[in-house]
Amino acid sequence: MKIEAVKWGGVLLIILALMAGSAWIAWEWQANAYGQQLAAKEAAHQTERTHLANANSAQILAEQGKRLALEQWLAASDQSHYRALTDEKTKQVRLLDRLATADLRLSVQLDAAATGCDAVPATTSTGGVVYGAGRVQLAPAHAQRIIGITGDGDQGLIALQACQAYVRAVFSQRH
């Protein structure tokens, strides 16, 4: 009986060794298959991240291009605005100089009905023939004040036009 028990014990030991070997082989096979699945998922995830990064880079480049175009337009707009302002200031200074040297006189046309002398023709200067309502020359100081006020108004209008052009440009780029 001892031999028979040793025989069955050896067979049982061989069966257990085969079972352990097959379990180990199955475990390795599953680990390999799972590793391949994880590697495929990681590669797909990395590809997706690369595509997203490329799309973001393209969008950033497009926005930078828009910003550069807007900055260039603003620089050109600022130059034209500055040129218009300096031209207007130069005109105003020249006009003020001409008023100060009595090279130019400002006059105001009088309302004939208010003065009560609509039948009397206006006096004319030696350089021109003007008939109609009477005219009165303004004092140089008052004329300079009027020119200063209108010059400030002109500068305000130029600044307003520049602001309106800027708003139109920004609005048109957004829509």
Residue frames as a rotation matrix with the C-alpha (Angstrom) as fourth column:
MET 1
0.557 0.830 0.000 0.00
0.830 -0.557 0.000 0.00
0.000 0.000 -1.000 0.00
LYS 2
0.302 -0.540 -0.786 2.84
0.257 -0.748 0.612 2.23
-0.918 -0.387 -0.087 0.57
ILE 3
-0.748 -0.582 0.319 3.95
0.434 -0.065 0.898 1.96
-0.502 0.810 0.302 -2.98
GLU 4
-0.146 0.794 0.591 0.49
0.940 -0.074 0.332 2.66
0.307 0.604 -0.735 -4.18
ALA 5
0.719 0.393 -0.574 0.28
0.601 -0.766 0.228 5.75
-0.350 -0.509 -0.787 -1.94
VAL 6
-0.181 -0.849 -0.497 3.66
0.159 -0.524 0.837 6.94
-0.971 0.072 0.230 -3.16
LYS 7
-0.688 -0.001 0.725 2.50
0.715 0.170 0.679 6.30
-0.124 0.985 -0.116 -6.73
TRP 8
0.334 0.896 0.294 -0.66
0.890 -0.402 0.214 8.31
0.310 0.190 -0.932 -6.20
GLY 9
0.555 -0.216 -0.803 1.30
0.427 -0.755 0.498 10.98
-0.714 -0.619 -0.327 -4.33
GLY 10
-0.573 -0.819 -0.019 3.70
0.340 -0.260 0.904 11.37
-0.745 0.512 0.428 -7.27
VAL 11
-0.438 0.520 0.733 0.82
0.856 -0.009 0.517 11.53
0.276 0.854 -0.441 -9.72
LEU 12
0.636 0.704 -0.316 -0.88
0.771 -0.594 0.229 14.08
-0.027 -0.389 -0.921 -7.51
LEU 13
0.140 -0.686 -0.714 2.33
0.310 -0.654 0.690 16.05
-0.940 -0.318 0.121 -7.30
ILE 14
-0.792 -0.401 0.461 2.68
0.530 -0.075 0.845 16.00
-0.304 0.913 0.271 -11.09
ILE 15
0.021 0.896 0.444 -0.95
0.923 -0.188 0.335 17.11
0.383 0.403 -0.831 -11.50
LEU 16
0.680 0.195 -0.706 -0.40
0.565 -0.753 0.336 19.94
-0.467 -0.628 -0.623 -9.05
ALA 17
-0.346 -0.879 -0.329 2.78
0.297 -0.435 0.850 20.97
-0.890 0.196 0.412 -10.88
LEU 18
-0.679 0.175 0.713 0.92
0.725 0.005 0.689 20.93
0.117 0.985 -0.130 -14.23
MET 19
0.440 0.898 -0.013 -1.95
0.874 -0.425 0.237 22.96
0.207 -0.116 -0.972 -12.74
ALA 20
0.439 -0.354 -0.826 0.48
0.383 -0.758 0.528 25.50
-0.813 -0.548 -0.197 -11.26
GLY 21
-0.665 -0.733 0.141 2.35
0.395 -0.186 0.900 25.69
-0.634 0.654 0.413 -14.57
SER 22
-0.387 0.593 0.706 -0.84
0.848 -0.071 0.525 26.17
0.361 0.802 -0.475 -16.58
ALA 23
0.657 0.595 -0.463 -2.06
0.737 -0.635 0.230 28.83
-0.158 -0.493 -0.856 -14.10
TRP 24
0.007 -0.745 -0.667 1.25
0.289 -0.637 0.714 30.64
-0.957 -0.198 0.210 -14.42
ILE 25
-0.807 -0.265 0.528 1.09
0.554 -0.031 0.832 30.46
-0.204 0.964 0.172 -18.24
ALA 26
0.105 0.929 0.354 -2.53
0.923 -0.223 0.313 31.73
0.370 0.294 -0.881 -18.21
TRP 27
0.589 0.049 -0.806 -1.53
0.565 -0.738 0.368 34.54
-0.577 -0.673 -0.463 -15.84
GLU 28
-0.454 -0.841 -0.293 1.35
0.270 -0.444 0.855 35.60
-0.849 0.309 0.429 -18.10
TRP 29
-0.640 0.279 0.716 -0.84
0.755 0.054 0.654 35.43
0.144 0.959 -0.245 -21.20
GLN 30
0.475 0.878 -0.051 -3.53
0.862 -0.452 0.230 37.62
0.179 -0.153 -0.972 -19.58
ALA 31
0.345 -0.428 -0.835 -0.93
0.395 -0.741 0.543 40.07
-0.851 -0.517 -0.087 -18.31
ASN 32
-0.739 -0.640 0.210 0.54
0.414 -0.185 0.891 40.32
-0.532 0.745 0.402 -21.80
ALA 33
-0.302 0.722 0.623 -2.92
0.867 -0.064 0.494 40.83
0.397 0.689 -0.606 -23.39
TYR 34
0.663 0.549 -0.510 -3.85
0.731 -0.623 0.280 43.45
-0.164 -0.558 -0.813 -20.78
GLY 35
-0.081 -0.803 -0.591 -0.51
0.365 -0.576 0.732 45.21
-0.928 -0.156 0.340 -21.30
GLN 36
-0.789 -0.160 0.593 -1.15
0.610 -0.101 0.786 45.33
-0.066 0.982 0.177 -25.04
GLN 37
0.222 0.943 0.249 -4.64
0.891 -0.300 0.342 46.81
0.397 0.146 -0.906 -24.44
LEU 38
0.593 -0.060 -0.803 -3.18
0.532 -0.719 0.447 49.43
-0.604 -0.693 -0.394 -22.10
ALA 39
-0.515 -0.847 -0.130 -0.46
0.392 -0.368 0.843 50.28
-0.762 0.384 0.522 -24.62
ALA 40
-0.536 0.398 0.744 -3.06
0.787 -0.082 0.611 50.66
0.304 0.914 -0.269 -27.41
LYS 41
0.589 0.789 -0.175 -5.21
0.793 -0.522 0.312 52.90
0.155 -0.323 -0.934 -25.21
GLU 42
0.276 -0.578 -0.768 -2.19
0.424 -0.643 0.637 54.98
-0.862 -0.502 0.068 -24.20
ALA 43
-0.754 -0.553 0.354 -1.17
0.532 -0.199 0.823 55.38
-0.385 0.809 0.444 -27.85
ALA 44
-0.115 0.803 0.584 -4.72
0.855 -0.219 0.470 56.44
0.506 0.554 -0.661 -28.81
HIS 45
0.704 0.354 -0.615 -4.80
0.668 -0.624 0.405 58.87
-0.241 -0.696 -0.676 -25.90
GLN 46
-0.174 -0.867 -0.467 -1.43
0.411 -0.495 0.766 60.32
-0.895 -0.059 0.443 -26.87
THR 47
-0.705 -0.011 0.709 -2.57
0.705 -0.124 0.698 60.70
0.081 0.992 0.095 -30.49
GLU 48
0.367 0.916 0.159 -5.71
0.838 -0.400 0.372 62.52
0.404 -0.004 -0.915 -29.33
ARG 49
0.556 -0.236 -0.797 -3.64
0.508 -0.662 0.551 64.83
-0.657 -0.712 -0.248 -27.11
THR 50
-0.580 -0.810 0.084 -1.30
0.517 -0.286 0.807 65.55
-0.630 0.512 0.584 -30.02
HIS 51
-0.379 0.532 0.757 -4.24
0.815 -0.196 0.546 66.43
0.439 0.824 -0.360 -32.28
LEU 52
0.691 0.650 -0.315 -5.69
0.718 -0.570 0.399 68.72
0.080 -0.502 -0.861 -29.60
ALA 53
0.154 -0.723 -0.674 -2.34
0.452 -0.555 0.699 70.41
-0.879 -0.412 0.241 -29.07
ASN 54
-0.751 -0.416 0.513 -1.98
0.626 -0.200 0.754 70.95
-0.211 0.887 0.410 -32.84
ALA 55
0.078 0.867 0.491 -5.51
0.836 -0.325 0.442 72.38
0.543 0.377 -0.751 -33.05
ASN 56
0.718 0.143 -0.681 -4.79
0.595 -0.635 0.493 74.71
-0.362 -0.759 -0.541 -30.11
SER 57
-0.315 -0.912 -0.263 -1.52
0.498 -0.395 0.772 75.82
-0.808 0.112 0.578 -31.72
ALA 58
-0.608 0.155 0.779 -3.32
0.753 -0.197 0.627 76.57
0.251 0.968 0.003 -34.99
GLN 59
0.513 0.857 0.047 -5.98
0.766 -0.482 0.426 78.55
0.387 -0.182 -0.904 -33.14
ILE 60
0.452 -0.430 -0.781 -3.34
0.522 -0.582 0.623 80.50
-0.723 -0.690 -0.039 -31.20
LEU 61
-0.652 -0.727 0.217 -1.47
0.575 -0.287 0.766 81.30
-0.495 0.624 0.605 -34.42
ALA 62
-0.221 0.659 0.719 -4.71
0.815 -0.281 0.507 82.48
0.536 0.698 -0.475 -36.06
GLU 63
0.758 0.521 -0.392 -5.51
0.652 -0.587 0.480 84.71
0.020 -0.619 -0.785 -33.06
GLN 64
0.026 -0.833 -0.552 -1.96
0.508 -0.465 0.725 86.08
-0.861 -0.299 0.411 -33.07
GLY 65
-0.685 -0.226 0.693 -2.36
0.729 -0.221 0.648 86.88
0.007 0.949 0.316 -36.77
LYS 66
0.313 0.878 0.362 -5.62
0.763 -0.460 0.454 88.72
0.565 0.135 -0.814 -36.07
ARG 67
0.693 -0.087 -0.715 -4.00
0.563 -0.555 0.613 90.60
-0.450 -0.828 -0.336 -33.20
LEU 68
-0.412 -0.909 -0.056 -1.01
0.603 -0.318 0.732 91.56
-0.683 0.268 0.679 -35.34
ALA 69
-0.452 0.329 0.829 -3.33
0.776 -0.313 0.548 92.80
0.439 0.891 -0.114 -38.10
LEU 70
0.667 0.741 -0.078 -5.32
0.664 -0.543 0.514 94.84
0.339 -0.395 -0.854 -35.57
GLU 71
0.362 -0.616 -0.699 -2.14
0.552 -0.462 0.694 96.29
-0.751 -0.638 0.173 -34.06
GLN 72
-0.679 -0.605 0.416 -0.90
0.676 -0.294 0.675 97.28
-0.286 0.740 0.609 -37.53
TRP 73
-0.039 0.751 0.659 -4.26
0.757 -0.409 0.510 98.84
0.652 0.519 -0.553 -38.34
LEU 74
0.772 0.323 -0.547 -4.22
0.627 -0.525 0.575 100.72
-0.102 -0.787 -0.608 -35.03
ALA 75
-0.150 -0.906 -0.395 -0.70
0.616 -0.398 0.680 101.99
-0.774 -0.142 0.618 -35.70
ALA 76
-0.711 -0.059 0.701 -1.74
0.670 -0.360 0.649 103.24
0.214 0.931 0.296 -39.15
SER 77
0.344 0.919 0.194 -4.90
0.722 -0.391 0.571 104.74
0.601 -0.057 -0.797 -37.70
ASP 78
0.548 -0.221 -0.807 -2.93
0.660 -0.479 0.579 106.47
-0.514 -0.850 -0.116 -34.95
GLN 79
-0.582 -0.812 0.047 -0.53
0.640 -0.421 0.643 107.89
-0.503 0.405 0.764 -37.54
SER 80
-0.473 0.455 0.755 -3.36
0.631 -0.423 0.650 109.26
0.615 0.783 -0.087 -39.68
HIS 81
0.637 0.703 -0.316 -5.12
0.709 -0.375 0.597 110.61
0.301 -0.605 -0.737 -36.58
TYR 82
0.177 -0.671 -0.720 -1.91
0.662 -0.460 0.591 112.28
-0.728 -0.582 0.363 -35.40
ARG 83
-0.754 -0.453 0.476 -1.32
0.651 -0.414 0.637 113.70
-0.092 0.790 0.607 -38.88
ALA 84
0.004 0.849 0.529 -4.87
0.678 -0.392 0.622 115.10
0.735 0.356 -0.577 -39.02
LEU 85
0.716 0.253 -0.650 -4.48
0.687 -0.419 0.594 116.65
-0.122 -0.872 -0.474 -35.56
THR 86
-0.200 -0.865 -0.459 -1.13
0.621 -0.475 0.624 118.24
-0.758 -0.160 0.632 -36.33
ASP 87
-0.662 0.039 0.748 -2.45
0.680 -0.388 0.622 119.56
0.314 0.921 0.230 -39.65
GLU 88
0.406 0.899 0.164 -5.43
0.669 -0.415 0.616 121.08
0.622 -0.140 -0.770 -37.86
LYS 89
0.555 -0.276 -0.785 -3.23
0.656 -0.435 0.617 122.60
-0.512 -0.857 -0.060 -35.15
THR 90
-0.580 -0.804 0.134 -0.91
0.692 -0.398 0.603 124.03
-0.431 0.442 0.787 -37.81
LYS 91
-0.308 0.566 0.765 -3.89
0.671 -0.440 0.596 125.60
0.674 0.697 -0.244 -39.59
GLN 92
0.710 0.618 -0.339 -5.13
0.658 -0.408 0.633 127.03
0.253 -0.672 -0.696 -36.31
VAL 93
0.134 -0.749 -0.649 -1.72
0.685 -0.403 0.607 128.49
-0.716 -0.526 0.459 -35.41
ARG 94
-0.735 -0.394 0.552 -1.39
0.678 -0.431 0.595 130.07
0.004 0.812 0.584 -38.87
LEU 95
0.081 0.868 0.489 -4.86
0.644 -0.420 0.639 131.54
0.761 0.263 -0.593 -38.59
LEU 96
0.724 0.145 -0.674 -4.12
0.668 -0.390 0.634 132.90
-0.171 -0.910 -0.379 -35.12
ASP 97
-0.325 -0.912 -0.249 -0.85
0.704 -0.410 0.581 134.42
-0.632 0.013 0.775 -36.39
ARG 98
-0.617 0.147 0.773 -2.65
0.648 -0.463 0.605 136.06
0.447 0.874 0.191 -39.30
LEU 99
0.532 0.846 0.038 -5.23
0.629 -0.424 0.652 137.46
0.567 -0.323 -0.758 -36.88
ALA 100
0.492 -0.404 -0.771 -2.54
0.708 -0.331 0.625 138.75
-0.507 -0.853 0.123 -34.54
THR 101
-0.602 -0.797 -0.051 -0.65
0.589 -0.486 0.645 140.53
-0.539 0.358 0.762 -37.33
ALA 102
0.026 0.747 -0.664 -3.85
-0.184 -0.649 -0.738 142.08
-0.983 0.141 0.121 -38.70
ASP 103
-0.913 -0.317 -0.258 -3.22
-0.329 0.196 0.924 140.25
-0.242 0.928 -0.284 -41.97
LEU 104
-0.599 0.770 -0.222 -6.68
0.371 0.512 0.775 138.75
0.710 0.381 -0.592 -41.54
ARG 105
-0.823 0.445 0.353 -9.77
-0.560 -0.540 -0.628 140.15
-0.088 -0.714 0.694 -39.90
LEU 106
-0.729 0.684 -0.028 -12.88
0.681 0.729 0.071 138.28
0.069 0.033 -0.997 -38.91
SER 107
-0.826 0.552 0.111 -16.18
-0.549 -0.834 0.055 139.96
0.123 -0.015 0.992 -39.48
VAL 108
-0.692 0.703 0.161 -19.73
0.473 0.611 -0.635 139.15
-0.545 -0.364 -0.755 -38.54
GLN 109
-0.743 0.528 0.411 -22.69
0.249 -0.351 0.903 139.70
0.621 0.773 0.129 -40.78
LEU 110
-0.892 0.452 0.001 -25.33
-0.229 -0.451 -0.863 141.82
-0.390 -0.770 0.505 -39.11
ASP 111
-0.419 0.854 0.307 -28.99
0.887 0.457 -0.061 141.03
-0.192 0.247 -0.950 -39.25
ALA 112
-0.863 0.052 0.503 -30.52
0.209 -0.869 0.449 143.88
0.461 0.493 0.738 -41.22
ALA 113
0.142 0.989 0.030 -33.91
0.281 -0.070 0.957 143.45
0.949 -0.127 -0.287 -39.58
ALA 114
0.374 -0.047 -0.926 -32.38
0.924 0.110 0.367 143.72
0.085 -0.993 0.084 -36.10
THR 115
-0.626 -0.691 -0.362 -30.46
0.712 -0.696 0.097 146.91
-0.319 -0.196 0.927 -36.90
GLY 116
0.328 0.864 -0.381 -33.36
0.525 -0.502 -0.687 148.60
-0.785 0.026 -0.618 -38.62
CYS 117
0.091 -0.356 -0.930 -31.29
-0.583 -0.776 0.240 149.74
-0.807 0.520 -0.279 -41.61
ASP 118
0.001 -0.063 0.998 -32.12
0.473 0.879 0.055 147.21
-0.881 0.472 0.031 -44.28
ALA 119
0.903 0.373 0.214 -32.46
0.360 -0.383 -0.851 149.91
-0.236 0.845 -0.480 -46.94
VAL 120
0.617 -0.748 -0.244 -28.87
-0.741 -0.657 0.140 151.11
-0.265 0.095 -0.960 -46.54
PRO 121
0.800 -0.384 -0.462 -26.32
0.001 0.770 -0.638 149.04
0.601 0.510 0.616 -48.47
ALA 122
0.774 -0.581 -0.250 -23.32
0.468 0.260 0.845 147.75
-0.426 -0.771 0.474 -46.56
THR 123
0.619 -0.658 -0.430 -20.09
-0.711 -0.701 0.050 149.58
-0.334 0.274 -0.902 -46.89
THR 124
0.942 -0.336 -0.014 -17.48
0.281 0.811 -0.513 147.85
0.183 0.480 0.858 -48.97
SER 125
0.389 -0.892 -0.230 -13.79
0.212 -0.156 0.965 147.62
-0.897 -0.424 0.129 -48.45
THR 126
0.193 -0.386 -0.902 -11.35
-0.804 -0.589 0.079 148.74
-0.562 0.710 -0.424 -51.08
GLY 127
-0.793 -0.610 0.012 -10.62
-0.509 0.672 0.537 145.15
-0.335 0.420 -0.843 -52.05
GLY 128
-0.847 0.494 0.198 -14.15
0.531 0.808 0.255 143.93
-0.034 0.321 -0.946 -52.68
VAL 129
-0.677 0.726 0.123 -17.66
-0.621 -0.652 0.434 144.83
0.395 0.218 0.892 -53.55
VAL 130
-0.814 0.441 -0.379 -20.11
0.553 0.788 -0.270 143.33
0.180 -0.429 -0.885 -51.07
TYR 131
-0.577 0.725 0.376 -23.70
-0.626 -0.689 0.366 144.44
0.524 -0.024 0.851 -51.10
GLY 132
0.041 0.670 -0.741 -26.32
0.289 0.702 0.651 143.19
0.957 -0.241 -0.165 -48.75
ALA 133
0.888 0.338 -0.312 -26.39
0.362 -0.093 0.928 142.98
0.285 -0.936 -0.205 -44.98
GLY 134
0.584 -0.666 0.463 -23.84
-0.648 -0.727 -0.229 145.00
0.489 -0.166 -0.856 -43.03
ARG 135
0.499 -0.537 -0.680 -20.70
0.552 0.802 -0.228 143.47
0.668 -0.262 0.697 -41.56
VAL 136
0.809 -0.304 0.504 -18.77
-0.562 -0.652 0.509 144.34
0.173 -0.695 -0.698 -38.43
GLN 137
0.074 -0.862 -0.501 -15.14
-0.160 0.485 -0.859 143.38
0.984 0.144 -0.102 -37.81
LEU 138
0.905 0.180 -0.385 -14.35
0.302 0.364 0.881 141.59
0.298 -0.914 0.275 -34.59
ALA 139
0.591 -0.741 0.319 -11.58
-0.805 -0.512 0.300 142.69
-0.059 -0.434 -0.899 -32.29
PRO 140
-0.034 -0.693 -0.720 -8.46
-0.642 0.567 -0.515 140.52
0.766 0.445 -0.464 -32.74
ALA 141
-0.805 -0.277 0.524 -8.68
-0.592 0.432 -0.681 139.13
-0.038 -0.858 -0.512 -29.18
HIS 142
0.072 0.917 0.392 -12.29
-0.646 0.342 -0.682 138.02
-0.760 -0.204 0.617 -29.72
ALA 143
0.594 0.093 -0.799 -11.43
-0.767 0.364 -0.528 136.57
0.242 0.927 0.288 -33.11
GLN 144
-0.459 -0.840 -0.290 -8.55
-0.643 0.539 -0.544 134.60
0.614 -0.064 -0.787 -31.57
ARG 145
-0.616 0.329 0.716 -10.86
-0.585 0.417 -0.695 133.26
-0.528 -0.847 -0.064 -28.87
ILE 146
0.503 0.852 -0.143 -13.37
-0.701 0.305 -0.645 132.16
-0.506 0.425 0.751 -31.50
ILE 147
0.312 -0.480 -0.820 -10.64
-0.724 0.439 -0.533 130.49
0.616 0.759 -0.210 -33.55
GLY 148
-0.737 -0.602 0.307 -9.38
-0.642 0.482 -0.596 128.74
0.211 -0.637 -0.742 -30.40
ILE 149
-0.196 0.761 0.618 -12.86
-0.605 0.402 -0.687 127.44
-0.772 -0.509 0.382 -29.62
THR 150
0.737 0.488 -0.467 -13.45
-0.659 0.367 -0.657 126.21
-0.149 0.792 0.592 -33.17
GLY 151
-0.093 -0.858 -0.506 -9.97
-0.764 0.387 -0.516 124.66
0.638 0.338 -0.691 -33.20
ASP 152
-0.735 -0.106 0.670 -10.74
-0.602 0.556 -0.572 122.74
-0.312 -0.824 -0.473 -30.03
GLY 153
0.303 0.929 0.212 -14.00
-0.584 0.357 -0.729 121.62
-0.753 0.097 0.651 -31.63
ASP 154
0.538 -0.186 -0.822 -12.15
-0.769 0.289 -0.570 120.49
0.344 0.939 0.012 -34.75
GLN 155
-0.586 -0.809 -0.041 -9.70
-0.693 0.527 -0.493 118.49
0.420 -0.260 -0.869 -32.65
GLY 156
-0.443 0.520 0.730 -12.61
-0.559 0.477 -0.679 116.92
-0.701 -0.709 0.080 -30.77
LEU 157
0.637 0.708 -0.304 -14.26
-0.659 0.296 -0.691 115.93
-0.399 0.641 0.656 -34.04
ILE 158
0.114 -0.689 -0.716 -11.01
-0.773 0.391 -0.499 114.40
0.624 0.611 -0.488 -35.32
ALA 159
-0.807 -0.401 0.433 -10.65
-0.590 0.564 -0.578 112.40
-0.013 -0.722 -0.692 -32.07
LEU 160
0.005 0.901 0.434 -14.29
-0.588 0.354 -0.728 111.30
-0.809 -0.252 0.531 -32.31
GLN 161
0.644 0.198 -0.739 -13.79
-0.757 0.306 -0.577 110.11
0.112 0.931 0.347 -35.89
ALA 162
-0.392 -0.856 -0.337 -10.73
-0.704 0.515 -0.489 108.13
0.592 0.046 -0.804 -34.81
CYS 163
-0.696 0.196 0.691 -12.67
-0.537 0.498 -0.681 106.51
-0.477 -0.845 -0.242 -31.97
GLN 164
0.408 0.912 -0.034 -15.56
-0.654 0.266 -0.709 105.65
-0.637 0.312 0.705 -34.29
ALA 165
0.358 -0.360 -0.862 -13.18
-0.791 0.374 -0.485 104.11
0.497 0.855 -0.151 -36.82
TYR 166
-0.736 -0.656 0.168 -11.59
-0.627 0.566 -0.535 102.03
0.256 -0.499 -0.828 -34.04
VAL 167
-0.347 0.690 0.635 -14.96
-0.518 0.423 -0.743 100.78
-0.781 -0.587 0.211 -32.78
ARG 168
0.623 0.577 -0.527 -16.06
-0.748 0.243 -0.618 99.91
-0.229 0.779 0.583 -36.33
ALA 169
-0.048 -0.732 -0.679 -12.83
-0.768 0.462 -0.444 97.97
0.639 0.500 -0.585 -36.94
VAL 170
-0.855 -0.255 0.450 -13.07
-0.507 0.592 -0.627 96.03
-0.107 -0.764 -0.636 -33.68
PHE 171
-0.016 0.946 0.325 -16.77
-0.573 0.257 -0.778 95.31
-0.819 -0.198 0.538 -34.23
SER 172
0.580 0.249 -0.776 -16.23
-0.812 0.258 -0.524 94.13
0.070 0.933 0.352 -37.80
GLN 173
-0.425 -0.797 -0.429 -13.45
-0.686 0.592 -0.422 91.76
0.590 0.115 -0.799 -36.73
ARG 174
-0.783 0.172 0.598 -15.59
-0.442 0.522 -0.730 90.19
-0.437 -0.836 -0.332 -34.04
HIS 175
0.198 0.937 0.287 -18.52
-0.247 0.331 -0.911 89.55
-0.949 0.110 0.297 -36.40
